[in-house]
Amino acid sequence: MLRFLITLTFCLLNLLPAAYGREGQVVRIDPLVEQGQLLIDADIDFTLGGELRDAVQKGVPLYFTADLQIHRPRWWWFDQTVVAVEQTWRIQFNALTRQWRVSLDELSLPAATLDEALDLVRHIRGWQVGAADQFQPGIDYEGQLRLRLDTSRLARPFQVDALNSNTWSLTTPWKKFTFSLSADTPQN
């Protein structure tokens, strides 16, 4: 009987991540310079759990925020923060038009499905994070990036639910990366 209970408990614990969605992760980060701007391309792997999918399909907007920090290491003092920016996407389903919308700042794009809308969040392209002249050529910079479900932007009842449930706490761990600009990188 004890062996059966241990096996049952083990099986149920393995099913919990499937019910809530698995932990996401930042897969790839590519800093590049174009027209005097430092741009970030990144790929993030995450899935929404059943409760989040149900909520967004019923018209509750979900807000995803990508946080980026870039530091210049210094041996004699604290690291210098060169860039600390965030970018937020809003994904919402309009039941009247049966259409998904992904909003980023003032830009709003239509999407055919929820997965297509989430792909715009999963694949960050051309994110302008700062002027390239902020970075000195030949110096190594350390950065980190994460994506999180921004529950502070939800309606109050959902914020309370988010505090009481792990379902609403989708956050990837920080992904660290290093880069340096070469002296021949065009700054303008």
C-alpha positions in Angstrom: 0.0 0.0 0.0 2.8 2.4 0.9 4.5 1.7 -2.4 1.3 2.5 -4.3 0.9 5.8 -2.5 4.5 6.8 -3.2 4.0 5.9 -6.9 0.8 7.8 -7.1 2.3 10.9 -5.4 5.3 10.8 -7.8 2.9 10.6 -10.8 0.8 13.5 -9.6 3.9 15.6 -9.0 5.0 15.0 -12.5 1.6 16.1 -13.9 1.6 19.5 -12.0 4.0 21.2 -14.4 1.9 20.1 -17.4 -1.2 21.7 -15.7 0.5 25.0 -15.1 2.8 25.2 -18.1 6.5 24.5 -18.1 9.1 26.9 -17.0 10.3 29.1 -19.9 13.8 30.0 -20.9 15.7 32.5 -23.0 17.3 30.4 -25.7 19.3 32.9 -27.8 20.4 36.5 -27.6 22.2 38.3 -30.4 23.3 41.9 -29.9 24.0 43.7 -33.2 24.7 47.2 -34.4 22.7 48.9 -37.2 22.5 52.6 -38.1 24.2 53.6 -34.9 21.8 51.7 -32.6 22.4 48.6 -30.5 19.7 46.1 -31.4 18.8 42.8 -29.6 17.4 39.7 -31.3 16.3 37.0 -28.9 14.4 33.8 -28.9 12.4 32.8 -25.8 10.8 29.4 -25.3 7.7 29.3 -23.1 4.2 27.9 -23.1 1.0 29.1 -21.4 -0.7 26.8 -18.9 -4.4 25.9 -19.3 -5.7 28.5 -16.9 -3.8 31.3 -18.7 -5.0 30.1 -22.1 -8.6 30.0 -20.9 -8.3 33.5 -19.4 -6.9 35.1 -22.5 -9.4 33.3 -24.8 -12.2 34.9 -22.7 -10.8 38.4 -23.4 -8.5 39.0 -20.4 -5.4 40.8 -21.8 -2.0 39.4 -20.9 1.0 41.6 -20.6 4.5 40.2 -21.2 7.5 42.3 -20.3 11.1 41.6 -21.4 13.7 43.1 -19.0 17.2 43.8 -20.3 20.2 45.0 -18.4 23.7 45.6 -19.8 26.6 46.3 -17.4 30.3 47.2 -17.9 32.3 45.3 -15.3 34.8 47.3 -13.3 37.4 45.8 -11.0 37.7 48.8 -8.8 34.0 49.6 -8.1 30.5 48.3 -8.7 29.7 47.4 -12.3 28.4 50.4 -14.4 24.9 50.0 -15.7 24.9 51.1 -19.3 21.4 50.0 -20.3 18.4 49.0 -18.2 15.3 48.8 -20.4 12.0 46.9 -20.7 9.6 46.2 -23.5 5.9 45.2 -22.9 3.5 43.4 -25.2 -0.2 43.1 -24.7 -2.0 40.1 -26.1 -5.8 40.3 -26.3 -8.6 38.4 -27.9 -11.6 40.4 -29.3 -14.6 38.1 -29.1 -16.7 40.4 -31.3 -14.2 40.3 -34.3 -12.8 36.9 -33.3 -9.3 38.4 -33.8 -6.1 38.4 -31.7 -4.2 41.6 -31.3 -0.6 42.1 -30.2 0.2 45.6 -29.0 3.7 47.0 -28.6 3.9 50.6 -27.6 1.7 52.4 -30.2 1.9 49.5 -32.7 -1.0 47.0 -32.8 -0.7 43.9 -35.0 -3.4 41.3 -35.8 -2.8 37.6 -35.4 -4.9 34.7 -36.5 -4.3 32.4 -33.5 -3.0 32.7 -29.9 0.1 30.8 -30.9 0.8 33.3 -33.7 0.3 36.1 -31.2 2.7 34.5 -28.7 5.3 34.0 -31.5 5.7 37.8 -31.7 6.7 37.7 -28.0 8.8 34.6 -28.4 10.9 36.0 -31.2 12.2 39.5 -30.4 13.6 41.1 -33.5 15.3 44.5 -33.8 14.7 45.8 -30.3 16.5 49.1 -30.1 18.1 49.3 -26.6 20.5 52.2 -26.9 22.9 54.2 -29.0 26.0 52.2 -30.1 28.3 55.1 -29.1 27.5 54.3 -25.4 29.7 51.2 -25.8 33.4 51.4 -26.2 35.0 49.1 -28.8 37.0 46.2 -27.4 35.5 46.2 -24.0 33.5 43.2 -22.8 30.0 44.0 -21.6 27.8 41.7 -19.6 24.0 41.5 -20.2 21.1 39.6 -18.9 17.6 39.2 -20.3 14.3 37.7 -19.0 10.7 37.6 -19.9 7.9 37.7 -17.4 4.1 37.8 -17.3 3.5 41.3 -15.9 0.7 40.8 -13.4 0.9 44.4 -12.2 -0.9 45.5 -15.4 -3.8 43.1 -15.0 -7.2 44.1 -13.7 -7.3 44.1 -9.8 -9.3 40.8 -9.5 -6.7 39.0 -11.6 -3.9 40.6 -9.6 -5.3 39.1 -6.4 -5.6 35.7 -8.2 -2.0 36.0 -9.4 -0.8 36.4 -5.8 -2.6 33.3 -4.8 -1.8 31.0 -7.7 1.4 29.7 -9.4 -0.5 29.6 -12.7 -0.1 33.4 -13.1 3.7 33.5 -12.3 5.3 32.9 -15.6 8.9 34.2 -15.5 12.0 32.9 -17.3 15.2 32.9 -15.4 17.8 35.6 -16.3 19.9 34.6 -19.3 23.4 36.1 -19.2 25.4 37.0 -22.2 28.6 38.9 -23.0 29.6 40.9 -26.1 31.9 43.5 -27.2 31.9 45.8 -30.2 34.9 45.7 -32.6 36.7 48.9 -33.5 35.5 48.5 -37.1 31.8 48.4 -36.2 30.1 51.4 -37.8 28.8 53.6 -35.1 26.6 55.9 -37.4 
